[in-house]
Amino acid sequence: MRQTDKLLNNLKTTTSDVKDLQNKVKKAQDKVRKAIKTIKDFEEVDDGITTIDNTLKGVSTVMVPFTMVPAVGTAVSATKKTIDTTKKVISPIRKQSNKLDKKAKDVRPKLEKFDKKITALQTKLTTLRNTSDEVYNKIKPINDCAVEIKSSSIKGALDVFSKSANPPVEEINSSLKKCIDFCEDVESKANAIENALKEATKISVNFEGLINALEKIEDALKPIQDALKFKISIPYSFKIKIDSKKWWKIWEWGWKTVNYRFSIQQILDGINSGISAVNDLLMKAAEKVLKSLKIKMPSIPSIPGLSKLKKLIDGLFSKFDISDKFEDLYDELREIVDAFNSLKVLSLSFNIKCIKNKK
C-alpha cells in the first residue's frame, strides 16, 4: 500500500475514533456527574449512620438502670436487647462508612475537576475532528488527481509527505484508542460507584424511623424516672417500755408507731438493714406503684438490608482507584490536538506546492 493511501486510511480512522471518543467522553461525564451526586447523598448517609450509632450507645447506657427495676424491667430489657443487637451491626458499619466517606470526599473534588475539564475537552475533540477532516479533504483530491493523470512526481511527493505524516497520525490514533478505553473504564467505575452508593442510600431511608423510635424512648422512660422519685410512707408499730400508770408497776410494754418515708429509688438501692422488717412493706408498695405505670416501650423498627450494608461499603473501596488518572486524559488529548494542528499546517504547505506542480 502506498504511504498516501495509508495516511488517508489513518485519517479516516482518526475521524471515526474522535467521534467515538466524543460519545464515550459524554457518557463518562454523565456517569461522573451522577456519581458526584450519589457521593453527596452518601455523605448524608454517613452522617445518619454516625448519628444512629451515637444515639444507640447513648440510649442503651441510659436504659441500664431501668432494666433492674422490678415490674418494668422486662419491658425495658426487651427493648434494650433490640437496641444492643442493632448497635452490634451498626458500630462496625460506622467505622467503615467513616473511612469510605473520607475517601469519597477526597475523590469528589477530583471528579468535579474531571467534569469541568471534559467540557473543555469536547471542544478540543471537535477541533481535532474538523482538523482531521480538513487534512483528509486536502490530501485526497490531490491524490485522486495524481492517480488519474498518472503523475509519478505528484504521487512521489505525496508519498514523501505521507511517510513523515503517518507515524504521528498512527501515534495519535493509538492515543485515541487508549483514551476510549480509559473513558469506558471511567464510565464503568463511575457507574459502579453510583449503583453501590445508591443501594446504600436506599437502606438509609429507614434510618429516620429508627432515630424517631430512639428519641421516643426517653419519653417512655420518663414515667419511670418520675415514679422513682415518688416517696412512700409506711407506718410501723413496735413495742417499747413505757412508764407504768399503775402504782404496782414501774414500767410496762406499750406500742409506738413510726412513719418511714423513702423514695422508690432509695428502696431499690437498698435501705438500712436495721429496718429490714419495714423493707418488705416498702418493696410491696413500690411494686404496686411501678406496676400501675403500664409502661409501653416504643417498637424499634428493623432496617431492611442493614446486614449487607457493611459488605456493600467494603466492596466500594476498590471503586475509587480511578481518581489519579483524570489528569492524564486531559493532557493526552491536549497533546493530540496540538499535534494535529501541526499536521494541518504541513498539509496546507504541501497543498500549495502540489497545485504549483500540477500547473
ChimeraX attribute file (.defattr): number of C-alpha atoms within 10 A of each C-alpha:
attribute: neighborCount
match mode: 1-to-1
recipient: residues
	/A:1	5
	/A:2	12
	/A:3	19
	/A:4	23
	/A:5	16
	/A:6	16
	/A:7	25
	/A:8	20
	/A:9	13
	/A:10	21
	/A:11	25
	/A:12	16
	/A:13	17
	/A:14	23
	/A:15	21
	/A:16	15
	/A:17	19
	/A:18	25
	/A:19	16
	/A:20	15
	/A:21	23
	/A:22	22
	/A:23	15
	/A:24	21
	/A:25	25
	/A:26	18
	/A:27	17
	/A:28	25
	/A:29	24
	/A:30	16
	/A:31	22
	/A:32	25
	/A:33	19
	/A:34	17
	/A:35	26
	/A:36	24
	/A:37	15
	/A:38	21
	/A:39	22
	/A:40	16
	/A:41	15
	/A:42	23
	/A:43	21
	/A:44	15
	/A:45	22
	/A:46	24
	/A:47	15
	/A:48	18
	/A:49	21
	/A:50	19
	/A:51	14
	/A:52	22
	/A:53	21
	/A:54	16
	/A:55	18
	/A:56	25
	/A:57	14
	/A:58	12
	/A:59	17
	/A:60	20
	/A:61	12
	/A:62	15
	/A:63	18
	/A:64	14
	/A:65	11
	/A:66	18
	/A:67	18
	/A:68	14
	/A:69	19
	/A:70	14
	/A:71	19
	/A:72	22
	/A:73	17
	/A:74	14
	/A:75	16
	/A:76	24
	/A:77	19
	/A:78	14
	/A:79	20
	/A:80	23
	/A:81	12
	/A:82	15
	/A:83	20
	/A:84	17
	/A:85	12
	/A:86	20
	/A:87	19
	/A:88	12
	/A:89	16
	/A:90	22
	/A:91	19
	/A:92	12
	/A:93	25
	/A:94	22
	/A:95	15
	/A:96	18
	/A:97	24
	/A:98	16
	/A:99	16
	/A:100	20
	/A:101	21
	/A:102	13
	/A:103	13
	/A:104	21
	/A:105	15
	/A:106	13
	/A:107	19
	/A:108	20
	/A:109	13
	/A:110	18
	/A:111	21
	/A:112	16
	/A:113	13
	/A:114	22
	/A:115	22
	/A:116	12
	/A:117	16
	/A:118	20
	/A:119	13
	/A:120	13
	/A:121	20
	/A:122	17
	/A:123	12
	/A:124	18
	/A:125	21
	/A:126	16
	/A:127	16
	/A:128	24
	/A:129	22
	/A:130	14
	/A:131	19
	/A:132	27
	/A:133	16
	/A:134	15
	/A:135	21
	/A:136	20
	/A:137	13
	/A:138	16
	/A:139	22
	/A:140	15
	/A:141	12
	/A:142	18
	/A:143	20
	/A:144	12
	/A:145	14
	/A:146	19
	/A:147	13
	/A:148	9
	/A:149	10
	/A:150	12
	/A:151	14
	/A:152	11
	/A:153	13
	/A:154	21
	/A:155	21
	/A:156	15
	/A:157	16
	/A:158	24
	/A:159	20
	/A:160	13
	/A:161	18
	/A:162	21
	/A:163	16
	/A:164	12
	/A:165	18
	/A:166	20
	/A:167	13
	/A:168	15
	/A:169	22
	/A:170	17
	/A:171	13
	/A:172	22
	/A:173	21
	/A:174	14
	/A:175	17
	/A:176	22
	/A:177	17
	/A:178	15
	/A:179	22
	/A:180	21
	/A:181	14
	/A:182	21
	/A:183	23
	/A:184	17
	/A:185	15
	/A:186	24
	/A:187	22
	/A:188	17
	/A:189	21
	/A:190	25
	/A:191	19
	/A:192	17
	/A:193	26
	/A:194	23
	/A:195	15
	/A:196	19
	/A:197	23
	/A:198	18
	/A:199	17
	/A:200	23
	/A:201	20
	/A:202	13
	/A:203	17
	/A:204	22
	/A:205	14
	/A:206	16
	/A:207	20
	/A:208	12
	/A:209	15
	/A:210	20
	/A:211	18
	/A:212	13
	/A:213	16
	/A:214	22
	/A:215	15
	/A:216	14
	/A:217	20
	/A:218	16
	/A:219	12
	/A:220	15
	/A:221	19
	/A:222	12
	/A:223	14
	/A:224	19
	/A:225	14
	/A:226	10
	/A:227	17
	/A:228	19
	/A:229	13
	/A:230	15
	/A:231	17
	/A:232	18
	/A:233	14
	/A:234	17
	/A:235	11
	/A:236	14
	/A:237	12
	/A:238	10
	/A:239	11
	/A:240	12
	/A:241	12
	/A:242	13
	/A:243	12
	/A:244	13
	/A:245	10
	/A:246	9
	/A:247	7
	/A:248	7
	/A:249	9
	/A:250	11
	/A:251	14
	/A:252	13
	/A:253	12
	/A:254	13
	/A:255	10
	/A:256	12
	/A:257	11
	/A:258	11
	/A:259	11
	/A:260	15
	/A:261	14
	/A:262	17
	/A:263	17
	/A:264	25
	/A:265	17
	/A:266	15
	/A:267	20
	/A:268	16
	/A:269	8
	/A:270	12
	/A:271	15
	/A:272	10
	/A:273	9
	/A:274	8
	/A:275	11
	/A:276	12
	/A:277	10
	/A:278	16
	/A:279	19
	/A:280	12
	/A:281	16
	/A:282	24
	/A:283	17
	/A:284	11
	/A:285	16
	/A:286	24
	/A:287	16
	/A:288	12
	/A:289	18
	/A:290	20
	/A:291	12
	/A:292	10
	/A:293	13
	/A:294	13
	/A:295	18
	/A:296	12
	/A:297	20
	/A:298	18
	/A:299	14
	/A:300	18
	/A:301	17
	/A:302	13
	/A:303	15
	/A:304	13
	/A:305	15
	/A:306	19
	/A:307	13
	/A:308	14
	/A:309	22
	/A:310	21
	/A:311	12
	/A:312	17
	/A:313	20
	/A:314	15
	/A:315	12
	/A:316	16
	/A:317	15
	/A:318	10
	/A:319	16
	/A:320	18
	/A:321	11
	/A:322	16
	/A:323	16
	/A:324	10
	/A:325	13
	/A:326	19
	/A:327	13
	/A:328	12
	/A:329	20
	/A:330	17
	/A:331	11
	/A:332	15
	/A:333	19
	/A:334	16
	/A:335	13
	/A:336	21
	/A:337	21
	/A:338	13
	/A:339	16
	/A:340	20
	/A:341	16
	/A:342	10
	/A:343	18
	/A:344	19
	/A:345	12
	/A:346	14
	/A:347	20
	/A:348	14
	/A:349	11
	/A:350	16
	/A:351	18
	/A:352	10
	/A:353	13
	/A:354	19
	/A:355	11
	/A:356	8
	/A:357	12
	/A:358	13
	/A:359	5
